[in-house]
Amino acid sequence: MVKSLQLLFNAFGQLIFPHTCSACGSDMLHADAGVCSSCLHQLPLTGYHKQSGNAVEKIFWGRIAMQQAAACCFFTKKSRVQSIMHQVKYKHRRDTAVQIGEFMGHQLLSASWLPEIDLLLPMPLHKKRLQQRGYNQAALLCEGMQTVLKIPLLTTAISRRNETISQTSQQRSDRWENMQKVFEVSEPEKLTGKHVLLVDDVVTTGATLEAMGEQLLRTPELKLSIYCFAYTLPH
């Protein structure tokens, strides 16, 4: 009797608050998952974490002194990756962000340079944006990665001083100007001499990551690497 009532309650809850896959919309997924196993297996992996001189690394050549740079998946319009990112950023899918972070972590296990990483650093959000969204998606990605990689996560060492306008439709030069003087390193003593992995959800022109990287690299003896969930292919 109790089991039947529980099943009825779960069915009613699913009707009112449907728990569906952030990629395809299916309700055939585990209660703790944000993306179904079928969609996870179909994500377009880049393999960049195992490729020296990959397309993401080339974005930063001549711009900042970074050790490694990679993205987990390719981003294209109307794709599973775009749906996942939309659900995470605008539909409050914390579960999806953490699960994708775990997925990113599992991919990174095969990177030869992983043992060099000392800290995971999520790209910070401005306080106003953080209050509106309720969470920093990059920090949730790092939480998922940490469960797999067992690398310390530091969320307080870097911050965003100014709120920036959306950069989606901006040209590369405009994005660079938009990001100047936006970031600061608030706890440099915790980063001195460390090899940090800066984590974000997507890399397109690299302007945001470059601006944060410039600030980080002012820390004595710091080494910088970059890892994102998705890489936007150039048009």
N, C-alpha and C positions, 0 to 999 in steps of 0.2 A: 504493500500500500504506500509506504513512505517513498520507495523507489519510483512508483508510478507518479506520485505527486511531484517529485523532483524533476522527472522527465517533462511533465506538463509545465512546470514552472520555467524550466530551461527553454522549452519551445515558445512559451509566451514571451520570455525575455528576448529571444532571438527575433521574434516578430516585431517587437517594439524598438529594440536596439540591435539591429542586425550586425553580426560579427562576420565580416566578409574579407576576402583576400584583397589587399591593397593594390594588387596588380591586375587581377582579372575579374574581381567581384564575386567569385564563387564563395559559397558558405561551407565548402568542404575543406575545412582546415581546423587544426588543433585550437583549443580554447585560448592558449597562450601565444599563438602565432599571429603574425600580421600578414604573412605571405604564405600561400599554399606551397607544398613541396613541388608541385608541377611547375609553377612559375619560377621558383628558385632554380630549378634545374635548367630552365630555359633562358636565364639571364645572359646577356651577351658579354662574356668575360673578355677582358683585354689581354690578360697575361703579362701586362706591363711590369709587374713587380719582379719578373724574372728576365726582363729585357733591358740591357744597358743601352742608353741613347734612345729610349722610347719617345713617343710623341708628347707625352706629358713632360718629360725631362726637357725636351727641346724648347718648350714654352719659356722656360726659365733660364736657358743658356744666355749668358751675357747680361743677365738682369740681377740675379742674386746668387750667392755662393751656397748652393744646396748639395747635399750628398746623394740623395736618391729622391725620385719623384715617380708616382704611379697613381693610377686610378683602377678601380676594380672592374667597372663595366662601362660599356659605351652608352651614351645618351643619344637617343633620336626621338623626334616628335611622334606622338601617338603610340608610344611603346610601353612595355611593362615598366621600364626604368622611370619614364616620365610619370606614369600613374603612381608608382611608389613614392616618388619625391613629392608629388602633389598631395598625396594623402598624409605624408609626414609633416609637411610644412603648413598645410591649410585645413586639414581635417582631424588634427589632434591625435594622430596614430602613433603614440609613443611606443606601442608594442612593435610596430613595424620598424621603427628606427632602431630599437635595441636588437631585433632579430637580424636586420641588415648589417648592423655592426658585428654581430657574431659571424655572419656570412663573410664579411670583409676580413675578419680575423682569421678564419679558416683558410681563406685564399692566401693570406700573407704568411702562413706557416711555412710555405715552400720558398720564401724569399731568402737568399743567401745572406742578406744584410740585416735580417731581423735581429740576430743576437746583439747587434751594435746599438739598438735603440734602448734608451734609458727611461723615457717618459712619453706618455701620450698627452697631447695638448689639443683640445677642441678649439676650432675657430670661435671666438666670442661673439655674442650678440650684444647690441646696445640695450641698456636697461629698459627702455620704452618698448622695444620689440620683444624683449624677453617677457615683460609683463603682459603684452597682448597675446603672445603665443602660449605662454605658460611654461615653456621649456626651450632649451637650446638643442636643436636637432643634432648638431655636431657632437655635443656632450653625450647625447644618448647613443650615437654611433660608437663613441669611445667606450661607453659602459659595456656595450655588447662586445667590442673588441677585447676589452680587458678580461672578460670572463674566459676568453679563449687563449689570449696571449700571456696573461698573468704579468703584464707590464704596468707599473704604477701610472695612475691617471691624475693629472693636476689641472684643476679648473679655475684656480684663483690667480695664476701667475701672469696672465695676459688679459687685457680688457679693451673694450671699444669705447673711446671717449665721445665720439660724435656719431649721430645717426646719419646714414647716407641715404640718398634717394635710390630707387630701384635702378639697377644697372642693366637690366635685361635688354633694352633697346639702345644702349649707349655704344659708341665706337670705343676702340681700345684706348686711344689717347684721352678721351673723356673719362673713361673708367679710372685710368691712372690718376688723373687730376682729382677725381672724386674721392679717392682713397687716401690722399696725402693727409698726414697728421690725424688720422682716424684712430690708430691703435697705440697702445702703450704697454710696456712690460712693467707690471706693478710689483712683482716679486723676483727681481733678477737674481737674488742670492740663491733661490731654489733651482735656477737654471744654469748657473755658472758651471762650465765644464761638462755639461750634459749633451747627449745626442738626443734631440727631441723629434718626435714625429707629429707634425702639425696635420690635423684631420679636419676635413670639411666634406660637405655633401656633394659638391659639383665643382669642376674646374672648366672654365671656358677660355677666357683670355689670360687668366692667372693674375689679374690686377689686384684682387683682394688678398690672395695668398702672398703675392709679392710684397705688398704694403706691410702685412703682418710679419713676413720674413725679414724685411729690412730692420724692423724694430727688434726682433728676436736676435738678429746677428750682431747687435750692438753689445750683447751680453758676452763677457769674457769667455773665450774658449768654447763657446757653444757651437754645436754642429746641428744642421737643420736638414730634415727630410720631410717629404710631403706625401700624403696618401688621401685620396678622395673616393667616394662611392662611384661617381660617374664622371666621364670625360665627354664633353660635347664635341662631336666631330665638326671640323670647319666646313663651311658651305663651299 
